[in-house]
Structures are given as structure tokens and as C-alpha cells.
């Protein structure tokens, strides 16, 4: 660059610097509006330097009475944007060096790095400090008036059109600080609109720790509460802050203020909202936590800060440890971001566990609303699965209707002889209690978890165990229970009366084979049951990964069609009067049409008890024929 000794100097950028400026203006930033954030951030940095000088060298600061503030003025007629601060300002040499950083040290290295290995600018620009040059994306000309904090410093004017040169000259005296004036391109007139600028400030720079005014109105009125101590924040402030960051109108049910210095410097304020629209079939929620660096928005609705199942959380995370690229739009160190994610996830899970212990009823309300997300986490997050499982809540055979229990509480109540955690799926409590699957477990005094949502079977299949206890579906075909081959009682054997009432082993086996033959491919297998007490039949699953609950979910995807049960096992109860009557009918006539109709009706009833859809027309016809035979109306 050339330089003269006159008051006014015109300096020519070198060819490679012009190339670099072209990259910044045309390729670096995703959105042109980012220049507002960059200029505010520069102004905030300048004000922070003055604030430090006031603490260390307050007698050597020009205009010490000036308030520390940022002012923005726009003129839609002149099509200009102007931002002023009362910060540290610059001397002539500093203006040439700082505003010429892009043409100063590092420019050749930057150009060279861009050409190596096909790297993109966004991967290389963490240390070059060229945010100021984002102004040229929207400017025909940029003019900077600046005066350093040194009382003896002369005011300086720097200007450039970005076309290859800039001018520097001395000016008449004006107050300490910097004013950047942008003559906007005709295509960028929206940045001369005060309302547009206010919106951008609220979006990007609302939490800058200095007042920002557009005209006579201060825009950043919501304070960065995460910088305060918990005891300093009132409930009304929390609600106002939550509504601002979440763009919501409700009140949060929980809030977590989490600060840490290691392994990362983190200041955060997170909220759990009142409602969950996904619960009512609305579109998938967007992530609601925004990432800030030194109070400046880096990424709104940041998807990498928390796992997907915590997308219902709203709030702010501010970290000074994040290395950002020059546009502040993406983060360079993915390992560091992953570490931030782990820290936040662990703390949030711990927080929810603490809330569950503090107030079980209130946590129950939370789980009613957001339990679907916790279940999603158990099914998808291997690293945190065990801790998330402690947050699950379910009704069970040991709780009253509407009351829930945790898996930990369930394990504490298990009798010594119980080796597994049992669960069963059904559309509601009444359907589960009326079904056949609890009978053997109830006989032994074993508690059974009630699952009312199709996803629960998938969750438990992924969890597999809790506290060293396997999770077993009560409708599993190979359900193994203590004293499985014996009836309940001290002797462990059937009473003489029960032996007389039940079909003997051979007759029961013959009946099972006959029923299988009568049903054909409608069912996979027919077995004599050891679990049934009061019910005549039950459908069970030979595949531990395909419970009846999961089959119900599959039916929903099949638009409510009847679910084939060809792979399922039909168990028959040899002690039940209906089963014995079917056996008597088939003994009288192995081709008995009535016995076969009864067998098919028993299968349909077992499907209904399992919550599976059957063909209603066939069911009605079969029931009618059975009634006609029973009433002698054939």
C-alpha cells in the first residue's frame, strides 16, 4: 500500500487484498443482515475496553462523563444506516491497522490457506477479525468517524467504497468513540427502516450489555438474566425472559440456571414450557435453545446443543470457549461442541431427577406432558439411557388409577423370588385388567407395569433391563415364572379338586393339536397354558421383540386393518369350562362344525383381549352361529 505525509491519505489495497475483500463481501456470510450484528458486536467490544479503562486509568480518558451506549440512526430518504458508540475509539495509526486488518498481517496466509486442499473460507477464519467488512455487503460507501480515548488523540475519518482503496484524514474535534455511516445500495433499502433494524437487534443483539437505541427508543430492554445470580432474579423477570427467548405467552413449569467454568465456561438459563403441541398431533417441535457468545447470538434454535429428545427445552446458552469462524455463523471445533452438548445433557437429566424427588405430583404433571420425549431418549440415547430410564413413570397393578410409579420404586417393592420387571401394553387400565396376561403374575403377587402407549414396548425393548433386572413383557410366549410347573400353594402341587376339573395332560395336548388343525394358518401354534387362571385363551408372542403392543402399532400403520396372527401362539386353559366343552364336542365328532366355530371364536376373543383388530363381519357371523346352536335355533 502507498502512504503520504499529508493529512489526507489514499491507500491502495494490494491485488490479493482486493480478492480477499471480495470473498468477505460476496461469499462469507449467509445473510446480509448479519452486518448489523457485527457492527454492534464491534461497538460493544469498544465500550467494554472503555469500561476497563475506567477501572484502571480513569484520569486519562477523554470525555469521561459520556454514558456507555450504542446509538443507531437510519434515514430512509437518504438511504443511510449509522451506528455510534462511546467506546475506546481509534487513533490514526489504529484506524489504518485495525480497519485494514484484512490488508494487514495474515492476509497472505489467509489467501494461501484458501487455496490449499480446496478448503472453504468458513473453515479458516477464526482469527482474522473482519466482521467490520460485512458492511460492504450492503454499502456503496462506508465512512468511519473515530476518536480515541486518549485525551490528546486527534479525530480521524476513514472511508472506502470497497473498490480497492481507502482514505484516511484528520477531522474536526468530536466526542470519544466511533461512528460508522453506511451509504446503502439501492437494493438494500430495508436497512434504512427503523422497524427492520429493531427486529434485527432483538434477534441478534438483544443481550449486549450496553443500551442500544434506534432513534430515541432503547431496543434491548430484556436483560441477560443468565449473568445474574439466582437470588437476584425475580419470578416476573424469569417469566418475561422466558416469553422473550421462547416467543411464547405461557409460563414455564421449570427453569434451570446452570453455570460452569470447567470443562467449559458456560452460562445458561433453560426452561420447560407449559404445553407440548406435539402431544396433540401438531408438527414436530423445533429446537428451542439459542447459542450466544459473549451475549451475542451465534445460532438461534441450535440443533447441536442438546439431543433431539430435549427439543422441547427453551432458553439460552452462553459460552466464551467456542472458537467461531469469522462470520460467527458456524462453530469450528465439533469436539468442543460435543463436549458442550454432553455437559448440558447430563445437567438437564440430573435437574429433572431432582425435580422428581422434590415434588412427585408436579413431576407427574411434567411427565404427562413431556414423557414422550423422555421415552424417545431412552429408546435412542445409549449413553444416557440408564439415567433417563429413572425419569420414566407408569401406572402399575400396585398403583391406584391415575397414580404412577418409577422403575426404581418398582424394584424396591419386588419380592425376593421375583427376578424380572414385568410389563404389559393395553389401550387403558380397564382393558389390561380385563385381559388374560396378568393372571399368573397376580397369583404370585408380582407387580405389572401398565403401558398405555404403543411406543412403550419399543422403549422397553431398547432398554432391556433396569437395575440389573430384565424387562419382560407379560404376553411373552416363553414367560418363565417361579414354580412354573406347579400351582400356587405351599406344596406347589395342584389340589385333587383342581386335577379333577382340568383336562388331563394327554387330553389337553390332543385338544391343542385339534384346535391348531381347525384354525390352520390363522395362528402359528396352539399350546396348553400354564399361565391362565380365569381366561379360556390368550394370544402370546414367540418373538420377544414383537409384543402385542407393537403389533397394535403396526395395525395403526396398516390403517386399522386386521392384524395377521399367523406367527402368534394361542394358549388354551385346560381348566376352563369353555375349553372342556369344546373338547367334549370334538370328542363326540372330530369334524364338529360347532366345535370349529367355537375355536375360531375363541381365537377372535383372544385377539380382542390382546387389543388387536379382528374382522367385525366375520366375528358377528360366527357369534350368531354359536348363539343359534346354543339356543337350538339352527
C-alpha positions as CSV (number, residue, x, y, z in Angstrom):
1,X,0.0,0.0,0.0
2,X,1.2,3.6,-0.7
3,X,1.4,6.2,2.0
4,X,2.0,10.0,2.1
5,X,2.8,12.5,4.8
6,X,-0.2,14.7,4.1
7,X,-3.2,14.9,6.4
8,X,-5.3,13.1,3.8
9,X,-4.0,9.8,2.5
10,X,-5.3,7.5,-0.2
11,X,-4.1,3.9,0.3
12,X,-4.3,1.3,-2.4
13,X,-5.2,-2.3,-1.4
14,X,-2.9,-4.9,-2.9
15,X,-4.4,-7.2,-5.5
16,X,-4.6,-10.2,-3.1
17,X,-6.4,-8.0,-0.5
18,X,-9.0,-6.9,-3.0
19,X,-9.6,-10.6,-3.7
20,X,-10.0,-11.3,0.0
21,X,-12.4,-8.4,0.4
22,X,-14.4,-9.8,-2.5
23,X,-14.6,-13.1,-0.6
24,X,-15.8,-11.5,2.6
25,X,-18.5,-9.4,0.8
26,X,-19.8,-12.0,-1.6
27,X,-19.1,-15.4,-0.2
28,X,-18.6,-15.4,3.6
29,X,-22.0,-14.5,5.1
30,X,-25.2,-16.4,4.6
31,X,-27.5,-13.4,5.3
32,X,-26.7,-9.8,4.6
33,X,-28.4,-8.7,7.7
34,X,-25.5,-10.1,9.7
35,X,-23.7,-6.8,9.3
36,X,-25.9,-5.3,11.9
37,X,-24.8,-7.9,14.5
38,X,-21.2,-7.5,13.5
39,X,-21.1,-3.7,13.9
40,X,-23.0,-3.9,17.2
41,X,-20.5,-6.5,18.4
42,X,-17.6,-4.3,17.5
43,X,-19.2,-1.3,19.3
44,X,-19.8,-3.5,22.4
45,X,-16.2,-4.6,22.4
46,X,-15.1,-0.9,22.2
47,X,-17.4,0.0,25.1
48,X,-16.1,-2.9,27.2
49,X,-12.5,-1.6,26.7
50,X,-13.5,1.9,28.0
51,X,-15.2,0.3,31.0
52,X,-12.0,-1.5,31.8
53,X,-10.0,1.8,31.4
54,X,-12.4,3.5,33.8
55,X,-11.3,0.9,36.4
56,X,-7.6,1.1,35.8
57,X,-6.8,4.6,34.3
58,X,-9.9,6.7,34.6
59,X,-7.9,10.0,34.8
60,X,-6.6,9.5,31.2
61,X,-9.9,9.0,29.4
62,X,-11.3,11.6,27.0
63,X,-14.9,12.7,27.8
64,X,-15.2,10.6,31.0
65,X,-18.8,11.8,31.5
66,X,-20.1,10.1,28.4
67,X,-22.6,7.3,29.0
68,X,-21.5,3.9,27.6
69,X,-24.1,3.3,24.9
70,X,-24.8,2.4,21.3
71,X,-27.0,4.5,19.1
72,X,-28.3,3.7,15.6
73,X,-29.9,6.2,13.3
74,X,-31.4,5.4,9.9
75,X,-32.6,7.7,7.2
76,X,-34.9,6.2,4.6
77,X,-34.8,9.3,2.4
78,X,-31.0,9.5,2.3
79,X,-30.9,5.6,2.4
80,X,-28.3,5.5,5.1
81,X,-27.5,3.5,8.2
82,X,-25.4,4.9,11.1
83,X,-24.2,3.3,14.3
84,X,-22.3,5.2,17.0
85,X,-20.7,4.1,20.2
86,X,-18.9,6.0,23.0
87,X,-16.2,3.3,23.2
88,X,-12.4,3.4,23.1
89,X,-12.2,4.7,19.6
90,X,-9.0,4.7,17.4
91,X,-6.0,6.8,16.6
92,X,-4.9,7.4,13.0
93,X,-2.4,4.5,13.2
94,X,-5.0,2.2,14.8
95,X,-7.6,3.1,12.2
96,X,-5.2,2.2,9.4
97,X,-4.1,-1.0,11.2
98,X,-7.5,-2.2,12.6
99,X,-9.7,-1.3,9.7
100,X,-7.0,-2.6,7.5
101,X,-6.6,-5.9,9.3
102,X,-7.8,-7.6,6.2
103,X,-5.0,-5.9,4.4
104,X,-2.5,-6.3,7.3
105,X,-0.9,-9.3,8.9
106,X,-2.4,-12.6,7.9
107,X,-3.8,-11.7,4.5
108,X,-1.3,-13.7,2.5
109,X,-1.6,-16.6,4.9
110,X,-5.4,-16.4,4.5
111,X,-5.2,-16.4,0.7
112,X,-2.7,-19.2,0.7
113,X,-4.9,-21.3,3.1
114,X,-7.9,-20.8,0.9
115,X,-6.0,-22.4,-2.0
116,X,-4.8,-25.4,-0.1
117,X,-6.8,-28.7,-0.2
118,X,-9.9,-27.0,-1.6
119,X,-10.7,-25.6,1.8
120,X,-13.7,-23.2,2.3
121,X,-13.3,-19.7,3.8
122,X,-15.6,-20.7,6.7
123,X,-13.2,-23.3,7.8
124,X,-10.2,-21.0,8.2
125,X,-11.3,-17.6,9.5
126,X,-11.4,-17.7,13.3
127,X,-8.7,-15.2,13.9
128,X,-8.8,-12.6,11.2
129,X,-11.4,-10.2,12.7
130,X,-13.0,-9.0,9.6
131,X,-16.6,-8.6,10.8
132,X,-16.5,-4.9,10.1
133,X,-16.1,-5.7,6.4
134,X,-19.6,-7.3,6.3
135,X,-20.8,-3.7,6.0
136,X,-19.6,-3.7,2.4
137,X,-22.2,-6.4,1.5
138,X,-24.9,-3.6,1.7
139,X,-22.8,-0.5,1.2
140,X,-22.0,1.8,-1.7
141,X,-19.6,3.5,0.7
142,X,-18.6,3.2,4.4
143,X,-17.3,6.1,6.4
144,X,-15.9,5.8,9.9
145,X,-15.5,8.8,12.2
146,X,-13.4,7.9,15.3
147,X,-11.6,9.5,18.2
148,X,-9.5,7.5,20.6
149,X,-10.0,7.6,24.4
150,X,-6.6,9.3,24.8
151,X,-7.4,12.9,25.6
152,X,-4.7,14.1,23.2
153,X,-5.8,12.0,20.2
154,X,-6.9,13.6,17.0
155,X,-10.3,12.7,15.4
156,X,-9.9,10.6,12.3
157,X,-12.2,9.8,9.3
158,X,-11.7,6.6,7.4
159,X,-13.7,5.9,4.2
160,X,-13.9,3.4,1.4
161,X,-16.2,2.1,-1.3
162,X,-14.6,-1.3,-1.1
163,X,-13.3,-1.0,-4.7
164,X,-9.6,-1.3,-4.0
165,X,-8.6,1.7,-1.8
166,X,-9.5,3.7,1.3
167,X,-8.9,7.2,2.6
168,X,-7.7,8.4,6.0
169,X,-7.8,12.1,7.1
170,X,-7.9,14.1,10.2
171,X,-11.2,15.8,11.2
172,X,-12.6,18.5,13.4
173,X,-12.9,17.6,17.0
174,X,-15.9,15.4,18.1
175,X,-16.6,13.2,21.2
176,X,-14.8,10.0,22.1
177,X,-16.0,6.9,20.2
178,X,-16.7,5.6,16.8
179,X,-19.5,6.3,14.2
180,X,-19.9,4.1,11.2
181,X,-22.0,5.5,8.4
182,X,-23.2,3.3,5.5
183,X,-24.5,4.7,2.3
184,X,-26.7,1.8,1.4
185,X,-27.0,0.2,-2.0
186,X,-30.4,0.8,-3.7
187,X,-31.2,-2.9,-3.3
188,X,-30.6,-2.7,0.5
189,X,-33.1,0.0,1.4
190,X,-34.7,-2.2,4.1
191,X,-31.8,-1.5,6.3
192,X,-32.8,2.2,6.3
193,X,-36.1,1.2,8.0
194,X,-36.1,1.6,11.8
195,X,-38.6,-1.2,12.5
196,X,-36.4,-3.6,10.5
197,X,-33.3,-2.7,12.5
198,X,-35.2,-3.0,15.8
199,X,-36.3,-6.5,14.8
200,X,-32.7,-7.5,13.9
201,X,-31.4,-6.1,17.2
202,X,-33.9,-8.1,19.2
203,X,-33.0,-11.2,17.2
204,X,-29.2,-11.0,17.3
205,X,-28.0,-8.4,19.9
206,X,-30.7,-8.0,22.5
207,X,-28.4,-9.2,25.3
208,X,-25.4,-6.9,24.5
209,X,-24.6,-5.4,28.0
210,X,-24.9,-1.8,26.8
211,X,-28.0,0.1,25.9
212,X,-28.8,0.0,22.1
213,X,-31.1,2.8,20.9
214,X,-32.7,3.3,17.5
215,X,-33.6,6.9,17.3
216,X,-34.8,7.7,20.8
217,X,-36.0,4.2,21.7
218,X,-33.9,1.7,23.6
219,X,-34.4,-1.6,22.0
220,X,-32.6,-4.1,24.2
221,X,-34.8,-3.9,27.3
222,X,-34.8,-7.6,28.2
223,X,-31.7,-8.2,30.4
224,X,-29.4,-11.2,30.1
225,X,-30.6,-12.9,33.2
226,X,-28.1,-15.8,32.9
227,X,-25.4,-13.4,34.0
228,X,-27.2,-12.8,37.4
229,X,-27.2,-14.9,40.5
230,X,-30.3,-17.0,41.1
231,X,-31.2,-14.9,44.2
232,X,-31.1,-11.7,42.2
233,X,-33.8,-12.8,39.7
234,X,-37.5,-12.4,40.5
235,X,-40.3,-14.6,39.2
236,X,-41.7,-11.8,37.0
237,X,-38.3,-11.3,35.4
238,X,-38.0,-15.0,34.7
239,X,-41.4,-15.2,33.0
240,X,-40.6,-12.1,30.9
241,X,-37.3,-13.5,29.9
242,X,-38.8,-16.9,29.1
243,X,-41.5,-15.4,26.9
244,X,-38.9,-13.4,25.1
245,X,-36.5,-16.2,24.3
246,X,-39.2,-18.7,23.6
247,X,-41.5,-16.3,21.7
248,X,-44.3,-17.7,24.0
249,X,-47.2,-16.5,26.1
250,X,-47.4,-19.2,28.7
251,X,-45.4,-19.6,31.9
252,X,-42.6,-22.1,32.3
253,X,-43.2,-25.0,34.7
254,X,-39.4,-25.5,35.4
255,X,-36.3,-23.4,35.0
256,X,-32.7,-24.3,35.4
257,X,-29.9,-21.8,35.8
258,X,-26.7,-23.6,35.1
259,X,-23.2,-22.0,35.3
260,X,-19.9,-23.9,35.0
261,X,-16.2,-22.9,34.5
262,X,-14.9,-26.4,33.7
263,X,-14.6,-28.3,31.4
264,X,-16.2,-25.3,29.6
265,X,-17.2,-21.8,30.6
266,X,-20.9,-22.0,30.4
267,X,-23.7,-19.6,31.5
268,X,-27.2,-20.9,30.7
269,X,-30.8,-20.4,31.6
270,X,-33.1,-23.2,30.4
271,X,-36.9,-23.5,30.7
272,X,-39.5,-26.3,30.4
273,X,-42.7,-24.7,28.8
274,X,-46.2,-25.4,29.9
275,X,-47.6,-27.1,26.8
276,X,-46.5,-29.6,24.2
277,X,-48.1,-29.2,20.9
278,X,-46.7,-32.4,19.5
279,X,-48.8,-34.2,22.1
280,X,-51.9,-33.0,20.2
281,X,-50.7,-34.0,16.8
282,X,-49.2,-30.7,15.7
283,X,-45.9,-30.5,13.7
284,X,-42.6,-31.6,15.2
285,X,-41.2,-29.0,17.6
286,X,-38.1,-27.1,16.6
287,X,-35.2,-26.9,19.0
288,X,-35.6,-24.0,21.3
289,X,-32.2,-23.2,22.9
290,X,-30.1,-20.5,21.3
291,X,-26.3,-20.2,21.5
292,X,-24.6,-17.0,22.4
293,X,-21.0,-16.0,22.7
294,X,-20.4,-13.0,25.0
295,X,-24.1,-12.0,24.8
296,X,-24.2,-12.0,21.0
297,X,-26.4,-14.5,19.2
298,X,-24.4,-17.1,17.3
299,X,-27.2,-19.6,16.4
300,X,-30.9,-19.5,17.2
301,X,-32.6,-22.8,17.7
302,X,-29.2,-24.6,17.8
303,X,-29.8,-28.2,17.0
304,X,-26.4,-29.4,18.3
305,X,-26.6,-28.0,21.8
306,X,-29.0,-30.7,23.1
307,X,-30.1,-34.1,21.8
308,X,-33.2,-34.3,19.8
309,X,-35.4,-35.6,22.6
310,X,-34.8,-32.4,24.5
311,X,-36.1,-30.2,21.7
312,X,-39.0,-29.0,24.0
313,X,-36.5,-27.1,26.2
314,X,-36.3,-23.4,25.7
315,X,-33.6,-20.9,26.7
316,X,-30.1,-19.6,26.3
317,X,-26.6,-21.0,26.5
318,X,-23.7,-18.5,26.5
319,X,-20.1,-19.8,26.3
320,X,-16.9,-17.9,25.8
321,X,-14.9,-21.0,24.9
322,X,-16.4,-21.6,21.5
323,X,-14.0,-20.9,18.6
324,X,-16.1,-19.2,15.9
325,X,-15.4,-18.6,12.3
326,X,-15.2,-15.1,11.0
327,X,-18.9,-14.8,10.2
328,X,-19.9,-16.1,13.7
329,X,-22.4,-18.4,11.9
330,X,-20.8,-21.8,12.5
331,X,-18.6,-23.4,15.1
332,X,-15.2,-24.7,14.1
333,X,-14.5,-27.3,16.8
334,X,-17.0,-30.1,16.6
335,X,-15.3,-31.9,19.5
336,X,-15.8,-28.9,21.7
337,X,-19.4,-28.6,20.7
338,X,-19.9,-32.3,21.5
339,X,-18.4,-31.7,24.9
340,X,-20.8,-28.7,25.5
341,X,-23.7,-31.0,24.5
342,X,-22.6,-33.7,26.9
343,X,-22.3,-31.3,29.8
344,X,-25.7,-29.7,29.2
345,X,-27.5,-33.1,28.6
346,X,-26.1,-34.6,31.9
347,X,-27.1,-31.5,33.9
348,X,-30.6,-31.4,32.4
349,X,-31.2,-35.0,33.2
350,X,-29.9,-34.5,36.7
351,X,-32.1,-31.5,37.1
352,X,-35.3,-33.4,36.1
353,X,-34.4,-36.2,38.5
354,X,-34.0,-33.6,41.3
355,X,-37.4,-32.2,40.4
356,X,-39.0,-35.7,40.5
357,X,-37.6,-36.2,44.0
358,X,-38.7,-32.7,45.3
359,X,-42.3,-32.9,44.2
360,X,-43.6,-36.1,42.7
361,X,-47.0,-34.7,41.8
362,X,-45.6,-31.8,39.9
363,X,-43.2,-34.0,38.1
364,X,-46.1,-36.3,37.3
365,X,-47.7,-33.3,35.5
366,X,-44.5,-32.7,33.6
367,X,-44.3,-36.4,32.6
368,X,-47.9,-36.4,31.4
369,X,-47.0,-33.5,29.1
370,X,-43.4,-34.3,28.1
371,X,-43.0,-38.0,28.9
372,X,-43.0,-38.9,25.2
373,X,-39.6,-37.1,24.8
374,X,-38.1,-38.9,27.8
375,X,-39.2,-42.2,26.2
376,X,-37.7,-41.1,22.9
377,X,-34.4,-40.5,24.8
378,X,-34.5,-43.9,26.4
379,X,-35.0,-45.6,23.0
380,X,-32.4,-43.6,21.2
381,X,-29.6,-42.3,23.5
382,X,-27.4,-45.2,24.6
383,X,-25.0,-43.0,26.6
384,X,-27.7,-41.6,28.9
385,X,-30.3,-44.5,28.7
386,X,-30.0,-45.6,32.3
387,X,-30.3,-42.2,33.8
388,X,-33.2,-41.3,31.5
389,X,-34.9,-44.6,32.5
390,X,-35.1,-43.3,36.1
391,X,-37.3,-40.5,34.8
392,X,-39.9,-42.8,33.4
393,X,-43.3,-43.0,35.1
394,X,-46.1,-45.6,34.7
395,X,-49.2,-46.8,36.3
396,X,-49.0,-50.4,37.6
397,X,-51.1,-53.1,39.2
398,X,-49.8,-51.8,42.5
399,X,-50.9,-48.2,42.0
400,X,-54.3,-46.6,42.1
401,X,-55.8,-45.4,38.8
402,X,-54.0,-42.2,37.7
403,X,-51.1,-42.7,40.1
404,X,-47.7,-43.6,38.7
405,X,-44.5,-45.3,39.8
406,X,-40.9,-45.2,38.8
407,X,-38.9,-48.2,37.8
408,X,-36.7,-47.7,40.8
409,X,-39.8,-47.8,43.1
410,X,-41.0,-50.9,41.4
411,X,-37.7,-52.7,42.0
412,X,-37.8,-51.7,45.7
413,X,-41.2,-53.4,46.1
414,X,-40.2,-56.7,44.3
415,X,-40.4,-59.8,46.4
416,X,-37.2,-61.8,46.8
417,X,-38.3,-64.6,44.4
418,X,-39.2,-62.2,41.6
419,X,-36.3,-62.0,39.1
420,X,-37.7,-59.7,36.4
421,X,-39.7,-56.5,35.8
422,X,-43.0,-57.3,34.1
423,X,-44.9,-55.0,31.9
424,X,-48.0,-55.3,29.6
425,X,-49.4,-53.0,27.0
426,X,-53.0,-52.1,26.5
427,X,-55.2,-49.1,25.4
428,X,-56.2,-48.4,29.0
429,X,-56.2,-49.8,32.5
430,X,-59.6,-51.4,32.3
431,X,-58.6,-53.3,29.1
432,X,-55.3,-54.5,30.7
433,X,-57.0,-55.7,33.9
434,X,-59.7,-57.5,32.0
435,X,-57.2,-59.3,29.8
436,X,-55.6,-62.7,30.4
437,X,-52.0,-61.7,30.8
438,X,-51.9,-60.6,34.5
439,X,-53.5,-63.8,35.9
440,X,-50.3,-65.8,36.6
441,X,-48.4,-62.8,37.8
442,X,-51.3,-61.8,40.1
443,X,-51.4,-65.3,41.5
444,X,-47.8,-64.9,42.6
445,X,-48.2,-61.3,43.9
446,X,-45.9,-59.9,41.1
447,X,-46.5,-56.2,40.2
448,X,-47.0,-55.5,36.5
449,X,-46.3,-52.1,34.8
450,X,-49.2,-50.8,32.6
451,X,-48.2,-49.3,29.3
452,X,-50.8,-47.3,27.5
453,X,-48.8,-46.0,24.5
454,X,-47.6,-48.1,21.6
455,X,-44.1,-46.6,21.9
456,X,-43.7,-48.2,25.4
457,X,-43.0,-51.6,24.0
458,X,-40.3,-50.2,21.8
459,X,-38.8,-48.3,24.7
460,X,-38.6,-51.4,26.9
461,X,-37.2,-53.5,24.1
462,X,-34.4,-51.0,23.7
463,X,-33.9,-50.6,27.5
464,X,-33.8,-54.4,28.0
465,X,-33.0,-54.1,31.7
466,X,-33.1,-51.8,34.7
467,X,-31.0,-52.0,37.8
468,X,-29.9,-55.5,36.7
469,X,-33.4,-56.7,36.3
470,X,-34.6,-57.9,32.8
471,X,-37.7,-56.2,31.4
472,X,-40.2,-58.9,30.3
473,X,-43.5,-58.5,28.6
474,X,-46.3,-60.4,30.3
475,X,-47.5,-61.6,26.9
476,X,-44.3,-63.3,26.0
477,X,-44.8,-66.9,24.9
478,X,-41.8,-68.1,26.9
479,X,-42.7,-66.3,30.1
480,X,-40.9,-68.1,32.9
481,X,-42.1,-67.8,36.4
482,X,-41.1,-69.3,39.8
483,X,-42.7,-72.7,40.3
484,X,-43.9,-72.6,36.6
485,X,-44.8,-76.3,36.6
486,X,-46.7,-76.1,39.9
487,X,-49.8,-74.5,41.1
488,X,-49.7,-71.9,43.8
489,X,-49.7,-73.3,47.3
490,X,-47.3,-74.5,49.9
491,X,-47.0,-77.9,48.4
492,X,-46.5,-76.4,44.9
493,X,-48.9,-79.0,43.5
494,X,-52.5,-78.9,42.2
495,X,-55.2,-79.9,44.6
496,X,-57.2,-83.1,43.9
497,X,-60.2,-81.0,43.1
498,X,-58.2,-78.9,40.5
499,X,-56.9,-82.1,38.9
500,X,-60.4,-83.4,38.6
501,X,-61.6,-80.2,37.0
502,X,-58.8,-79.8,34.5
503,X,-58.3,-81.9,31.3
504,X,-55.5,-84.4,31.8
505,X,-52.2,-83.7,30.1
506,X,-52.9,-86.1,27.2
507,X,-56.4,-84.8,26.5
508,X,-55.2,-81.2,26.7
509,X,-52.4,-82.0,24.2
510,X,-54.8,-83.7,21.8
511,X,-57.2,-80.8,22.1
512,X,-54.4,-78.3,21.3
513,X,-53.4,-80.3,18.2
514,X,-57.1,-80.4,17.1
515,X,-57.6,-76.7,17.6
516,X,-54.4,-76.0,15.5
517,X,-55.8,-78.2,12.8
518,X,-59.1,-76.5,12.9
519,X,-57.6,-73.0,12.7
520,X,-55.0,-73.9,10.1
521,X,-52.8,-70.9,9.2
522,X,-54.8,-68.5,11.2
523,X,-52.4,-69.0,14.1
524,X,-48.8,-70.1,14.4
525,X,-49.1,-72.6,17.2
526,X,-51.6,-73.8,19.9
527,X,-50.2,-74.8,23.3
528,X,-51.6,-75.8,26.7
529,X,-51.2,-72.8,29.0
530,X,-49.6,-72.8,32.4
531,X,-50.3,-69.1,33.0
532,X,-54.1,-68.8,32.5
533,X,-56.3,-68.9,35.6
534,X,-59.6,-67.4,34.7
535,X,-59.5,-66.9,30.9
536,X,-60.1,-69.6,28.4
537,X,-57.4,-68.5,25.9
538,X,-54.7,-65.9,25.3
539,X,-52.5,-64.9,22.3
540,X,-48.8,-64.7,23.2
541,X,-45.7,-63.8,21.2
542,X,-42.9,-66.2,20.5
543,X,-40.8,-63.2,19.4
544,X,-39.6,-61.2,22.4
545,X,-39.1,-58.2,20.2
546,X,-42.7,-58.2,18.8
547,X,-45.1,-57.7,21.6
548,X,-48.9,-57.3,21.2
549,X,-48.4,-53.6,21.9
550,X,-46.0,-53.4,18.9
551,X,-48.5,-55.3,16.8
552,X,-51.2,-52.8,17.7
553,X,-48.9,-50.0,16.5
554,X,-48.4,-51.9,13.2
555,X,-52.1,-52.1,12.8
556,X,-52.3,-48.4,13.0
557,X,-49.8,-48.0,10.2
558,X,-51.9,-50.5,8.3
559,X,-54.9,-48.1,8.6
560,X,-56.7,-50.1,11.1
561,X,-56.6,-53.4,9.1
562,X,-56.9,-56.7,10.9
563,X,-53.5,-57.9,12.1
564,X,-52.5,-61.3,10.9
565,X,-51.7,-63.6,13.9
566,X,-50.1,-66.4,11.9
567,X,-46.8,-66.1,13.9
568,X,-48.5,-65.9,17.3
569,X,-49.2,-68.7,19.8
570,X,-52.7,-69.4,21.1
571,X,-52.7,-70.8,24.6
572,X,-55.7,-72.7,25.9
573,X,-56.6,-73.1,29.6
574,X,-57.4,-76.8,30.3
575,X,-59.3,-75.9,33.4
576,X,-61.7,-73.5,31.8
577,X,-65.3,-74.8,31.3
578,X,-65.5,-73.5,27.7
579,X,-62.3,-75.3,26.7
580,X,-63.6,-78.5,28.3
581,X,-66.9,-78.1,26.5
582,X,-65.1,-77.7,23.1
583,X,-63.1,-80.8,23.9
584,X,-66.3,-82.7,24.6
585,X,-67.8,-81.5,21.3
586,X,-64.7,-82.6,19.2
587,X,-64.7,-86.0,21.0
588,X,-68.3,-86.6,20.0
589,X,-67.5,-85.5,16.4
590,X,-64.0,-84.7,15.3
591,X,-65.5,-82.8,12.4
592,X,-68.0,-80.9,14.5
593,X,-68.8,-77.6,12.8
594,X,-69.9,-76.1,16.1
595,X,-66.6,-77.0,17.8
596,X,-64.6,-75.5,15.0
597,X,-66.7,-72.3,15.1
598,X,-66.1,-72.2,18.8
599,X,-62.4,-72.5,18.3
600,X,-62.4,-69.6,15.8
601,X,-64.5,-67.5,18.1
602,X,-62.0,-68.2,20.9
603,X,-59.2,-67.0,18.7
604,X,-61.1,-63.8,17.8
605,X,-61.8,-63.2,21.5
606,X,-58.1,-63.7,22.3
607,X,-57.3,-61.1,19.6
608,X,-59.7,-58.7,21.1
609,X,-58.2,-59.3,24.6
610,X,-54.8,-58.6,23.1
611,X,-56.1,-55.3,21.7
612,X,-55.8,-56.5,18.1
613,X,-58.4,-55.7,15.5
614,X,-60.5,-58.5,14.1
615,X,-62.8,-58.6,11.1
616,X,-66.1,-57.4,12.6
617,X,-68.3,-59.0,9.9
618,X,-66.7,-62.5,10.4
619,X,-66.9,-62.1,14.2
620,X,-70.6,-61.2,14.1
621,X,-71.4,-64.1,11.8
622,X,-69.5,-66.6,13.9
623,X,-71.2,-65.3,17.1
624,X,-74.6,-65.6,15.5
625,X,-74.0,-69.2,14.6
626,X,-72.8,-70.1,18.1
627,X,-75.9,-68.5,19.6
628,X,-78.2,-70.3,17.2
629,X,-76.6,-73.6,18.2
630,X,-76.7,-72.8,21.9
631,X,-80.4,-71.8,21.7
632,X,-81.4,-74.7,19.4
633,X,-82.3,-72.2,16.7
634,X,-80.4,-74.0,13.9
